[in-house]
Structure formats: structure tokens, C-alpha cells
Amino acid sequence: MSMSVVIYLPDNTGHQFDIPNGNYTTTSQYLQLMIATLKLPDSLAKKSFALWLKSPLLDVQLKPQHVPFRMVKQWPMLLEKYSMATDYEKAQDEPALIFRRNAFLTKEDEVQITNEAILNILMMEAKSCIQQGIYPCDTEDIEQLGALLCLGKDEEHKQDEDKHGMESVVKENLPTLVPSHMARAKRSFLNRQQSMEERVMVCLKKASKESSINCTLEFMKICWQLPYYGSVIFSGFVEKASHSTFSLWFSSQTQMCVLIAINTNGVWVIDKEKKHVLIGLLYDDFNWEMTTPEPNEDGLNADTELQLPSLFLEFDDEKTKTNQLLQIVSKQAPMMDSMIETCILMIREKEQIAQAQNMASSGDESNGLKSKANAITSASTTRVRPLFERQNSVTSSHPEKLILTKMSDSVEDDIINEFTCITGTGRKQRHYRPLKSI
């Protein structure tokens, strides 16, 4: 039986296909159809992109052997298991099939991509994440990205010296890029700061005077600077710290909703409301453990905050020189655990391959390091200051806003006794790796 299927791109444009035996068509077959339709280079596109089932409540990257039709049928079960939404929201939720970035494409591999069609699709997704506030950005980033977007959409204004013409381009395109929380100008009693529109206008004037500029590539170079670029985004909540007696008396809110961004480099916990990083950790810098509470007396877990799974991150605090523990509570903790474990396995496999190549030839090591350095250099941009040179960057960690547990043997034992760990084999196991010394 033929089935009509729509596969969407990150900008919500779709391609419709009539699929014979769609009930049994696999993800890899759909992916091949989309690659052929978009006329992308086959091997590079398969490495760069994947098919996702995405809805307002849950994102799932499909494996090549998955059958999307069956996964859609199982969607209510997945929502029940991994979503913290209400029953009404779950009943209204419906997934769409999306052609988007492969979560396991490393940044080192991505910065070497030169194919314009592939870069355009990657830019679609990055732009969406920035506009929605999923990727926190500094003002410097946003004003440059806005200018590049305007320049790319309307190339005839590149050499246009008419001020009003440029302003119309900015006004038309700015709302599709700038997050709403950054759109308004900050005001004080003494003066009014420049609005984002005015900032973008200044950057656009400068960029329009350049003789040659690849807007897509320059856009991506700024995105590649963001440490959490290319992350899979999960939701959860953490305990927030209170630094004043006033807030303790008058605020009943002790928890903070967060986004957990996990990519092939590390894990970032982001304040969902304030849009800035609370803590960012590379894989060499932390240990982790996923736990789930033991069943209650009736043998069932009540759907309460105390009965939800948790992801624990253990790391060295540079300021206090102590070992700290952060608890992230979320139904999606098992998915986060799986994502972290898969990324670390990828890193280990690459290290083993590199070691084997180094043993085969003494010259391979220097050549490999050189090529990697060249790739990173080619991906850097001079359009904005490097992140480490900025004060109060949204990408900087703010651990003081979190309640962290100072680790000791007794605390560690209490956690083990209170929770039962879930692993692939169903056995109790701690995911410990050597912490990098400070």
C-alpha cells in the first residue's frame, strides 16, 4: 500500500513522497530519498545528516534500521516515558519527520565541510536554535549573525549606499533571527543603549563594503564558536542557590528549569529562562551517573519530583578546589546517559585509531595534528572577539547559581543506597572516569 510522507527541513519547508510499502520503509531508505532529492553528495550527506522525529515535547534521532511508521505508532509510549508534560499536552502532541544535523557529527569534521548545499542546511538549523534561544548568544554574536543573514537574503544591498534601503532589509529580517529577549534596547535613567536593530545596521554597513564575503560560511564560523553548537537538547530541573534571606522568605521557587545540551565535546546546563550557561563540562572534566529511584511499596513509581530519574555530574570546582556533585532531575535522564556514553565511546575509538596510525608511521602524528590545527584555524572568525576575551559572556559558567553537593565518601554511599542505577546490562554500575587534575 502506498503512503504519502512529508520530510521537513529545519526551516519547516517540506518534501512530499509517495512511498510504496511505507509501513515497512526504514530510516536509511527515507534518508537516501531526501539526499537524492536535495542533490547532496551521498557519502558526506549521510555522515552529516540524520532523520529525526521531532515534536514540541520530544526529539528522537532515528537509527538507520528504525521504521519511522512504527516509531510514530509508539510515540504516546515514548512521551509517557520521557516527557514531563501534562496528559493534555501529550494527547495533543504529534511528531514530524525532520531531515537535520546528525547529533554525532563532530565539530572537527564539520568545519572541514565546503559543500554550499550542506552548509545551507546546517545554517537553517543553527539559525532556528539561535532564534528560539536554545543556543545562548552574546550581543556581539547576534548583531553579526543578523547582519550576515540580511546580507545573504538580499545580495543587491551589498553595494547599496542608500541608508533607508539597508534599514528596510534589517527591519524585514531581524525578527526571524534575534531572540525575543534580546530584541529590545536596554534603557537607563541616563541614556538609552543602542537597540539590536541599530547594532545590526552598523554591522551590515561594514559588511556591505567588503568586496567578497561568503555569508553562509561566516554565519557558521560564528556558530562553531559556541561550545554547545550541535548539541542534542534535553529538559530538566536543578536546585537553585539562594544568596539572600529575602529570597528565602518570599520565594517558594527552589528549582530552576534548565536545558541540558550534550554534544560530542561535553555537557552544558543552561538556564532556560535567563538564557545563559550555568555550568559547562568537557568529557575529560567530569564523571557521571544516571540513577532511578527504587519502586515504592506498591511496586510503582509515583510521577512526582522525588520519583523521577536523575543525572549526577561530578566534577572538580576550580574555585574551592573541592569535588562537587550536581543533580539534574529529568525523565530524559536515561537518554542523556545514553548520549554521553555513546559520545565517550566515539572519543575512545578515535583515540585508538589515532594510536594505531601513530604506531604505523612516526610521521602520521605530526601530520594529523597539523591538519586538525589547520581545520580549526580555517573555522575561526575575526568578525567578533573570541569568547574568552568577553566579560560576562553567556557562555561562561555560573556555578554559584546552583546548589552543589561537596563530595565525600559518606555522601557517595548515601546516593548509592538511595538510588538504583540503570545500565545497558541492568546491573548497578557507576560511570567513573579519571578526573583531570587542576
C-alpha positions in Angstrom: 0.0 0.0 0.0 1.4 3.4 -1.0 1.8 6.0 1.8 2.2 9.8 1.4 5.1 11.0 3.6 6.4 14.6 4.2 10.0 15.1 5.3 10.8 18.6 6.6 13.9 20.6 6.6 14.9 22.7 9.6 13.3 25.8 8.1 9.9 24.0 8.0 9.8 23.6 4.2 8.8 20.0 3.3 9.3 17.5 0.5 6.4 15.0 -0.1 7.0 11.4 -1.2 4.6 8.6 -2.2 6.2 5.5 -0.7 5.2 2.0 -1.7 5.0 -0.2 1.4 5.6 2.8 3.7 4.7 0.7 6.7 8.0 -1.1 6.3 10.3 1.5 4.9 13.4 2.1 7.0 15.1 5.3 8.1 18.0 4.7 5.8 15.7 4.4 2.7 14.0 7.7 3.6 17.4 9.3 4.1 18.6 8.2 0.7 15.4 9.6 -0.9 16.0 13.0 0.7 19.7 13.1 -0.2 18.8 12.4 -3.8 16.0 15.0 -3.9 18.3 17.7 -2.5 21.1 16.6 -4.8 23.6 16.4 -2.0 27.0 14.5 -2.2 26.0 11.0 -0.9 28.7 10.0 1.5 29.2 13.4 3.1 25.4 13.9 3.5 25.0 10.5 5.2 27.7 11.5 7.6 26.3 15.0 8.2 22.6 14.4 8.5 20.1 12.1 10.1 16.3 11.7 10.2 14.6 12.8 13.4 11.1 12.5 14.8 10.5 15.9 16.4 7.6 17.4 18.3 7.2 20.2 20.8 7.7 17.7 23.6 10.4 15.3 22.4 13.2 14.9 19.8 14.4 11.5 18.8 17.2 10.7 16.2 16.2 7.6 14.3 18.7 4.8 13.7 19.2 3.5 10.1 17.2 0.3 10.9 14.3 2.1 12.5 10.9 2.1 10.7 9.5 5.6 11.1 5.9 4.4 10.8 6.3 2.1 13.8 8.1 4.8 15.8 5.2 7.2 15.2 2.8 4.5 16.4 4.9 4.2 19.6 5.1 8.0 20.1 2.5 8.0 23.0 4.6 5.4 24.8 7.8 7.5 24.3 6.1 10.6 25.6 4.9 8.8 28.7 8.4 7.5 29.4 10.4 10.6 28.6 8.2 13.7 28.6 7.4 15.7 31.7 4.4 17.4 30.0 0.8 17.2 31.2 -1.6 14.5 29.9 -3.4 17.1 27.8 -0.2 18.3 26.2 0.8 14.7 25.5 -2.6 14.0 23.9 -2.1 17.0 21.5 1.5 16.2 20.6 2.3 14.9 17.1 5.8 14.3 15.7 7.1 15.3 12.3 9.9 13.7 10.3 12.8 16.1 10.1 16.0 16.0 8.0 18.6 17.7 10.2 22.1 17.5 11.6 23.5 14.2 12.8 24.0 14.5 16.6 27.2 12.5 16.3 28.9 14.7 13.6 31.9 16.2 15.4 32.7 19.8 15.1 36.2 18.9 13.8 34.6 17.1 10.9 32.0 19.8 10.3 34.4 22.7 10.0 36.1 20.9 7.0 32.8 20.9 5.0 32.9 23.1 2.0 29.8 22.0 0.1 27.5 25.0 -0.1 24.2 23.0 -0.1 25.2 21.1 3.1 26.3 24.3 4.8 23.0 25.9 3.9 21.0 23.2 5.7 23.3 23.3 8.7 22.8 27.1 8.8 19.0 26.6 8.8 19.1 24.5 11.9 21.6 26.8 13.7 19.5 29.9 12.9 16.4 28.2 14.3 18.2 27.3 17.6 19.5 30.8 18.0 16.2 32.4 17.2 14.4 30.2 19.8 17.0 31.0 22.4 18.2 27.3 22.6 21.8 28.4 21.8 22.6 31.4 24.2 24.5 34.1 22.3 26.2 37.3 23.3 25.1 40.5 21.8 28.2 40.6 19.7 27.2 37.3 18.1 23.6 38.3 17.4 24.4 41.6 15.8 26.9 39.9 13.4 24.6 37.0 12.7 21.8 39.4 11.9 23.9 41.4 9.5 25.1 38.2 7.7 21.5 36.9 7.4 20.3 40.2 5.9 23.3 40.3 3.6 22.7 36.8 2.4 19.0 37.3 1.9 19.3 40.4 -0.2 22.7 40.5 -2.0 21.8 43.6 -4.1 22.1 45.6 -1.0 25.7 44.6 -0.7 26.8 47.6 -2.7 23.7 49.8 -1.9 24.7 53.0 -0.2 21.1 54.1 0.4 20.6 54.1 4.2 16.8 53.7 4.0 17.2 50.7 1.7 19.5 49.0 4.2 17.2 49.8 7.1 14.3 48.1 5.4 16.3 45.0 4.9 17.2 44.9 8.6 13.7 45.5 9.8 12.3 42.8 7.5 14.8 40.1 8.5 15.6 40.9 12.2 12.5 39.3 13.8 13.4 35.9 12.1 16.8 35.8 13.8 17.0 37.7 17.0 15.6 36.0 20.1 12.7 38.0 21.6 14.6 38.5 24.9 17.4 40.4 23.0 15.2 42.4 20.6 14.5 45.4 22.9 17.0 48.2 23.7 18.1 48.4 27.4 17.2 51.7 29.0 18.6 53.5 32.0 18.0 56.9 33.7 20.9 58.5 32.0 20.9 57.1 28.4 19.4 54.7 26.0 21.6 51.9 24.7 21.5 51.0 21.0 18.8 48.7 20.0 19.6 45.4 18.4 18.2 46.8 15.1 20.7 49.7 15.3 23.6 47.4 16.2 22.8 45.1 13.2 22.6 48.1 11.0 26.1 49.2 11.9 27.4 45.6 11.2 25.5 45.5 7.9 27.1 48.7 6.7 30.6 47.4 7.4 29.9 44.0 5.8 28.3 45.6 2.7 31.6 47.4 2.0 33.6 44.1 1.8 34.3 43.1 -1.8 33.8 39.3 -1.2 32.1 37.6 1.6 30.5 34.1 2.0 27.6 34.8 4.3 26.8 31.2 4.9 30.3 30.2 5.9 30.8 33.3 8.0 27.5 32.6 9.8 28.6 29.1 10.5 32.0 30.2 11.8 30.3 32.2 14.5 28.1 29.3 15.4 31.1 26.9 15.6 32.5 29.2 18.3 29.6 28.3 20.6 30.7 25.4 22.8 27.2 23.8 22.8 26.7 24.1 19.0 25.4 20.8 17.5 24.0 19.6 20.9 21.0 17.4 21.5 18.8 19.4 23.9 17.1 17.8 26.9 15.0 19.4 29.6 15.0 19.0 33.4 15.4 21.0 36.6 18.0 21.6 39.2 18.1 23.1 42.7 19.0 26.8 42.5 21.1 28.6 45.1 19.7 31.4 47.2 22.1 34.1 48.3 19.8 36.3 50.4 17.5 35.9 53.3 14.9 38.0 51.5 14.7 35.5 48.6 14.4 32.6 51.1 11.5 34.2 52.9 9.5 35.4 49.9 10.3 32.9 47.1 8.8 29.5 47.1 10.6 28.6 43.9 13.6 26.4 44.9 14.0 24.7 41.5 15.2 26.1 38.1 14.1 24.8 34.7 17.2 24.0 32.6 18.1 22.8 29.2 20.9 20.2 29.1 22.9 20.5 25.9 25.0 17.4 25.0 27.3 17.2 22.0 30.4 15.2 21.1 32.6 17.6 23.2 30.8 17.8 26.5 27.7 18.7 28.6 26.3 22.2 29.2 23.5 23.1 31.7 21.6 26.2 30.5 19.2 28.4 32.4 16.0 28.1 30.3 14.7 31.5 31.4 17.8 33.7 31.6 19.4 32.1 28.5 22.9 31.6 29.8 25.2 28.7 30.8 25.1 27.6 34.4 27.9 25.1 34.0 29.8 23.6 31.1 31.9 20.5 31.3 34.1 18.7 28.7 34.2 14.9 28.9 37.7 14.9 30.5 36.4 17.1 33.3 33.6 15.0 34.9 32.2 11.7 36.0 28.5 10.9 35.6 25.9 8.5 36.8 22.3 8.0 35.9 20.0 6.9 38.7 16.4 6.0 39.1 14.5 5.7 42.4 13.6 2.4 43.9 9.9 1.4 43.5 7.5 2.3 46.3 5.6 -0.2 48.5 3.1 -0.8 45.7 5.8 -1.6 43.2 5.1 1.5 41.2 6.9 4.9 40.9 4.7 7.9 41.5 5.1 10.6 38.9 6.5 13.1 41.4 9.7 15.1 41.6 11.1 12.7 44.2 10.4 9.7 42.0 11.9 10.9 38.7 15.3 9.7 37.4 18.4 11.9 37.9 21.6 12.5 36.1 24.5 13.2 38.5 27.6 15.1 37.3 30.7 15.0 39.5 33.5 17.5 38.8 36.3 19.5 40.4 35.4 23.0 41.4 38.3 25.3 40.4 37.4 28.0 43.0 37.0 25.8 46.1 39.4 23.0 44.9 36.8 20.5 46.0 34.9 17.7 44.3 31.3 18.8 43.6 28.1 17.0 42.6 25.3 18.4 40.6 21.9 16.6 40.4 19.7 17.1 37.3 16.2 15.7 37.7 14.5 14.7 34.4 12.5 11.9 32.8 15.0 12.2 30.0 18.0 11.2 32.2 18.2 7.8 30.6 18.5 9.5 27.2 21.2 11.8 28.5 23.1 8.9 29.9 23.0 7.1 26.6 24.1 10.2 24.7 27.1 10.8 27.0 28.1 7.1 26.9 27.9 7.0 23.1 30.0 10.2 22.7 32.7 8.9 25.0 32.8 5.6 23.1 33.3 7.6 19.9 36.2 9.5 21.5 37.8 6.3 22.7 37.5 4.7 19.2 39.1 7.7 17.6 41.9 7.7 20.1 42.6 4.0 19.4 42.6 4.6 15.6 45.0 7.6 16.1 47.3 5.5 18.3 47.3 2.7 15.7 48.2 5.2 12.9 50.9 6.7 15.0 52.5 3.3 15.6 52.3 2.5 11.8 54.2 5.7 10.9 56.0 8.2 13.1 55.2 11.0 10.7 51.4 10.5 11.0 51.2 12.1 14.4 52.6 15.4 13.3 50.6 15.4 10.0 47.4 14.6 11.9 48.0 17.4 14.4 48.8 19.8 11.7 45.7 19.0 9.6 43.5 19.3 12.7 45.1 22.7 13.6 44.5 23.9 10.1 40.9 22.9 10.2 40.3 24.8 13.5 42.2 27.8 12.1 40.1 27.9 8.9 36.9 27.8 11.0 37.9 30.8 13.2 36.3 34.2 12.5 37.6 37.7 13.1 34.1 39.2 12.9 33.6 39.1 16.7 36.0 38.9 19.7 36.9 35.4 20.9 34.6 34.2 23.7 37.4 34.2 26.3 38.0 37.9 25.7 34.5 38.9 26.6 33.3 39.9 30.1 30.0 38.4 31.4 29.6 36.1 28.3 26.5 34.0 28.4 28.8 31.0 27.5 30.7 31.4 30.8 29.7 29.1 33.7 27.8 30.4 36.7 28.0 27.6 39.2 27.2 30.0 42.1 23.6 29.9 41.0 23.4 26.1 41.6 23.2 24.1 44.8 26.2 21.7 44.5 27.0 18.9 46.9 30.5 18.6 48.2 31.5 15.0 47.6 32.8 12.8 50.4 32.7 9.0 50.9 29.6 9.3 53.1 27.7 11.4 50.6 28.7 8.9 47.8 27.4 6.0 49.9 24.1 7.8 50.6 23.5 8.3 46.9 24.2 4.7 46.1 21.8 3.5 48.8 19.0 5.8 47.8 19.0 5.2 44.0 19.3 2.1 41.8 21.5 2.7 38.7 20.3 1.8 35.2 22.8 0.5 32.7 22.6 -1.4 29.5 23.0 -4.7 31.3 20.6 -3.8 34.1 23.4 -4.1 36.7 24.4 -1.5 39.2 27.3 0.4 37.9 29.0 3.8 38.3 30.3 5.6 35.2 33.5 6.8 36.6 36.4 8.1 34.6 39.6 9.8 35.9 39.1 13.5 36.6 41.6 15.9 35.1 43.7 17.4 37.8 43.5 21.1 38.4 
